[in-house]
């Protein structure tokens, strides 16, 4: 994996604010526990822009989707929604844990904390989050930043 040399968590706030549509996201998320997660965080760390954004909500996904307006597609069984606001594609998911009743089956989903949600992800570099409310401070419980800097793609779970 090749990454740029300017990976600096201290630049996250500046880079976040420079992203198109972020001001609207932050306004809609006001007063809620909403986090930018996955590839969007990785791209901000590297210094690249994205037009698709993944958010995890500790709370009601549909309420946040309604605040964002735009074209909504919801998936209640998985507590997820997609909202298109202008050029921005926003994927919303309730912070969740998943269990699989058998191999190949769709997951059974239950609400969980952000920490549990990050722990169910595939790779450490996808298990980082950035709160949209308050100061944008990197949440990195699995060492994704170090792996990104080292050019490592490390699975969170054996067999992943």
C-alpha positions in Angstrom: 0.0 0.0 0.0 1.4 3.4 -0.9 0.4 6.4 1.3 1.5 10.0 1.2 4.0 11.3 3.8 1.7 14.0 5.3 -0.3 11.7 7.6 -0.9 14.0 10.6 -3.9 13.7 12.9 -3.3 17.3 13.9 -4.6 18.3 10.4 -7.8 16.4 10.7 -9.9 19.4 11.8 -8.7 21.6 8.9 -9.0 18.8 6.4 -12.5 17.9 7.6 -13.8 21.5 7.3 -12.4 21.7 3.8 -14.5 18.7 2.6 -17.6 19.6 0.6 -20.8 19.3 2.6 -19.2 18.8 6.0 -20.7 22.0 7.4 -24.2 20.7 6.6 -23.3 17.3 8.2 -22.0 18.9 11.3 -25.2 21.1 11.6 -27.5 18.1 11.2 -25.5 16.1 13.7 -25.5 18.8 16.4 -26.5 17.4 19.8 -26.1 13.7 18.6 -23.3 11.2 18.8 -22.3 11.0 15.2 -18.9 9.9 13.9 -17.2 9.9 10.5 -15.8 6.3 10.1 -13.9 4.0 7.8 -12.4 5.1 4.5 -13.4 8.7 4.9 -11.2 9.0 8.0 -8.4 7.2 6.3 -8.7 9.6 3.3 -8.6 12.7 5.6 -5.5 11.4 7.3 -3.8 10.9 3.9 -5.1 14.3 2.6 -7.5 13.2 -0.1 -11.1 14.1 -0.7 -14.1 11.8 -1.0 -17.7 12.3 -2.2 -19.0 9.4 -0.2 -19.1 9.5 3.5 -19.8 6.8 6.1 -21.3 8.0 9.4 -22.0 5.9 12.6 -24.8 7.2 14.8 -25.1 6.2 18.5 -28.8 6.8 18.3 -31.6 7.2 15.7 -30.3 6.9 12.1 -33.6 8.0 10.6 -33.7 11.2 12.7 -30.3 12.2 11.4 -31.3 11.2 7.8 -34.3 13.5 8.2 -32.2 16.4 9.4 -29.9 16.0 6.3 -32.9 16.1 3.9 -32.2 15.0 0.4 -33.1 11.7 -1.2 -33.3 8.9 1.4 -33.1 5.1 1.1 -33.5 3.2 4.4 -32.8 -0.3 5.5 -34.6 -0.7 8.8 -33.5 -4.3 9.4 -29.8 -3.2 9.4 -30.4 0.2 11.0 -28.9 1.9 8.0 -29.8 4.6 5.5 -28.3 6.4 2.5 -28.9 10.0 1.9 -27.8 12.0 -1.2 -27.4 15.6 -0.5 -26.2 17.4 -3.6 -23.0 15.7 -4.8 -22.5 14.1 -1.4 -23.5 10.4 -0.8 -23.8 9.8 3.0 -24.1 6.2 4.3 -25.6 6.2 7.8 -25.5 3.3 10.2 -26.5 2.9 13.8 -23.6 1.8 16.0 -24.1 -1.9 16.0 -22.9 -5.4 16.7 -23.6 -8.3 14.4 -24.0 -12.0 14.9 -24.4 -14.5 12.1 -26.8 -17.5 12.8 -24.9 -19.6 10.3 -22.3 -19.1 7.6 -23.6 -17.1 4.6 -26.6 -15.9 6.5 -27.6 -12.2 6.8 -26.5 -10.8 10.2 -28.7 -10.3 13.2 -28.1 -6.7 14.2 -28.4 -5.1 17.7 -27.5 -1.6 18.8 -24.0 -1.2 20.3 -21.5 1.4 21.3 -19.1 3.1 18.9 -16.2 1.0 20.3 -18.1 -2.3 19.6 -19.0 -1.0 16.1 -15.3 -0.2 15.3 -14.3 -3.6 16.6 -16.5 -5.5 14.1 -14.8 -3.9 11.1 -12.5 -5.7 8.7 -9.1 -3.9 8.9 -7.5 -1.6 11.5 -7.3 1.3 9.0 -11.1 1.1 8.6 -11.7 1.0 12.4 -11.0 4.7 13.1 -13.6 7.4 13.8 -13.8 11.1 14.0 -16.7 12.8 16.0 -18.6 15.4 14.0 -19.6 17.3 17.1 -17.0 19.2 19.0 -13.3 19.0 18.3 -12.4 16.4 15.6 -10.2 14.1 17.7 -9.1 10.8 16.2 -10.6 7.7 17.8 -8.3 4.8 17.1 -8.8 1.8 19.4 -7.1 -0.7 17.1 -3.9 1.0 16.0 -5.1 2.0 12.5 -3.1 5.2 12.4 0.2 3.4 13.0 -0.7 0.7 10.4 -1.6 3.5 7.9 1.8 5.2 8.5 3.6 1.8 8.2 1.7 0.8 5.1 0.2 -2.2 6.8 -3.1 -3.8 6.0 -3.9 -5.7 9.2 -7.1 -7.6 9.8 -8.9 -7.1 13.0 -10.1 -10.7 13.3 -8.4 -14.0 12.5 -9.7 -15.4 9.3 -10.6 -11.9 7.9 
